[in-house]
Amino acid sequence: MSPDQSAHDFDFATRAIRAGQAFDPTTGAVIPPLYLTTTFVQDGIGGFRSGYEYTRGGNPTRTSLETQLASLEGADRGFSFASGLAAEDTLLRAILTPGDHVLMGNDVYGGTHRLVTWVHVPWGVGLSTVEMGELDAVRAAIRPETRVVWLETPSNPLMKITDIAAVAEIAHAAGAVVVVDNTFASPYLQQPLALGADVVVHSTTKYLGGHSDVLGGAVLLNSGIEVRGEDLADRVAFLQFGVGPVSGPLDAWLTTRGIKTLHVRMDRHSANAQALAEALVGHPKLARVYYPGLPEHPGHELAARQMRSFGGMLSIELHDEASARGFAESTQLFQLAESLGGIESLVCYPSEMTHASVRGTALEVSPAVVRLSVGLEGADDLIADVLDTLARV
Ligand SMILES: *Cc1c(COP(=O)(O)O)cnc(C)c1O
């Protein structure tokens, strides 16, 4: 077995640390080198060493990340991009032509909805949204021209849970490609391809990178998905090279380094979020706590089947907008910032931050909701921060 073994039968933790990470054969360096180079010397015209020609088309550091990510999602092809949205845009271009229709959950990441609304719809693509958890509604919303069914679970910011296998069955009967944005769960907590999805996308900026220091995105899928007679993975590969929204070598290297501890971090994110959610249930200043790890969460049983644990994201609903704003602006440990999934805890006010672009649409978020990305600080400190802040709003 080679030391960079990415075979799917190794444990997740082994693959996170070893897949695509063979030591450098020339020096023995345990960590594969960071190939900060744009181009590769040819041994005679067209004589490429290991197939590398120019970094937009391929770079060993990017290959290392793509191999690692594909292994973790159980995919045979992996593509890494400059950002999550670059990954999503590339995938959608690879599938869609004018006249096609995209069906999305009504609670997808605001930027995903904005991308399709302002970039793909003007090119002649149709878009509609649906409550993905309601399977009859999904069936009814699929049209003959529906090519893509796009979902996120747990969703942002209300942590709604969608049955991936059930939606995949409905979508496949209609000939659509099922895409799961697995950013919130990460491959450690949820494996959409094994549940029947066709493609997984990630903003690796969040849990995969894990340290709030590098932007990135990924598309993971298996060969053999046909789109207009071509293999979808080949189309994504072509656009990655032909359009160029690639991750740079340094970004890829940092992302790979983050991923090596994904499993350890996710266990603790879930444990901290679970402890916080339990400490907040029934609090008089709160109308609701949205966390799938709580037995009263409507998606709890489904999430327990579909996920390894419930993740690090939770949202709270206060009684009015003023208290929600006051809360978001006065926590001490939870820092007010966009983004999520880093080791440090963040608080976000979705209606004016992450979801500002969907105000006035079906994706609008209540102004009384605050989202928490629960980090890896001490759980007792995080709970105290939230309780102290609630006492003051
Ligand atoms: C952040 C995010 C994106 C977009 O990713 P970028 O890396 O910011 O481009 C997509 N989906 C989800 C669920 C996200 O949280």
The ligand as a Gaussian input file, in Angstrom:
#p B3LYP/6-31G(d) Opt

LIG

0 1
 C      -19.604000      30.369000       2.437000
 C      -20.507000      29.437000       1.732000
 C      -20.518000      29.348000       0.335000
 C      -19.666000      30.239000      -0.535000
 O      -18.332000      29.941000      -0.402000
 P      -17.141000      31.013000      -0.591000
 O      -15.941000      30.214000      -0.279000
 O      -17.402000      32.137000       0.358000
 O      -17.225000      31.463000      -2.016000
 C      -21.355000      28.405000      -0.239000
 N      -22.159000      27.625000       0.509000
 C      -22.190000      27.696000       1.843000
 C      -23.101000      26.810000       2.615000
 C      -21.373000      28.615000       2.505000
 O      -21.422000      28.696000       3.837000

